[in-house]
Amino acid sequence: METTYSLAEQNFNVMDAEPAPTQGMMNPTSFRIAQIENNTNCNWRCWFCQNAHYDVPKTQYMDLDFFRHILREIRSVYTPRELNVISFSVYNEPTLDPTFKEKLQIMTDMGFNYWFLSNGSGMTKELVDFLIRYPQNIYDVRLNIPTMDEEDWKNVTGTSVKMMYKQDDWKAITGTTVKMMYKQYYELCYFFERTDRLNFPITVMVNGDGSDSHKKTFLSVYEKFKRFNNLHVSMTGLVDRAEMLKGVKTDKQSMPHSSVDYKGKTLTCGMNYFNNLYFGIEGNVYFCCHDYFQKYSFGSVKDKPLKELIQSDERATQMARFNDDFCSKCSQAIIA
């Protein structure tokens, strides 16, 4: 989750950032969410994401048996009271996974709740109809809608599949590329309409740098979707992801990065990321969602039980390296 700007002076529904933790970096008893990389591909290249600036991994999909194995490992260590939320949010577009609905069904059957971050391109009618069958299992759905301006869409997302919004007559859409552009908007509206009367948490994230242009974009998105009562529209501030995006500029400014020398100090995470578990596509367990290349893994659940990995010397060694090499560069780190 990114830092969100407060617009308390205006009557908008803005999601607050998570509070900072009160304890050390990574207490195994305090995990709240397990993040699983169900697939590695994304169909967008948003300028504020590493996918636009680094070589993306080859496309892989986690098979269902291994997905079940990870969930069983989690449940072997943590009770539902200790950890019961699974997240799909790993620099990918999770809805591109051809077995996405099957994975959601497996989690539902095993009693897990879940949330995922999506650009909305895969929110088909079939997926929406599946989601609303089990609203009690939805922890959150977050949608990246960075602009409603047709001219800006390709520049922001790196794709020609735009979020079209000017035409209200679905029947007028023909079998051209315009059809796909309108299709995404209408499928999202179908999603919002079907969930508007349910206690169904949905957040639309408008990412940007906090500039006047960002605020203007936020207002345009808010105006478009304000009729939906159960929808949070969040003006979401960006970070440089531990300097991986240092030097990436918007029209107004660079992304914020840490100006404090944290080298050698014991750090914790101001966004509570260390209260989560992260599983890569191959089952590697690592510390933080900002670790784009998953360099600081402390083992794989393909090779050892999760409990053994969490209690291992390798985890302690990697944590020290991660603290010194990675967290010390992060604008969201705080001294423990």
Secondary structure, 3 states (H helix, E strand, C coil): CCCECCCCCCCCCCCCCCCCCCCCCCCHHHCCEEEECCECCCCCCCCCCHHHCCCCCCCCECCHHHHHHHHHHHHHHCCCCCCCEEEECCCCCHHHCCCHHHHHHHHHHCCCEEEEEECCCCCCHHHHHHHCCCHHHEEEEEEECCCCCHHHHHHHHCCCCCCCCCCCCHHHCCCCHHHHHHHHHHHHHHHHHHHCCCCCCEEEEEEECCCHHHHHHHHHHHHHHCCCCCEEEEEEECCCCCCCCCCCECCCCECCCCCCCCCCCCEEECCCHHHEEEECCCCEEECCCCCCCCCCCCCECCCCCHHHHHCCHHHHHHHHHHHHHCHHHCCCEEEC
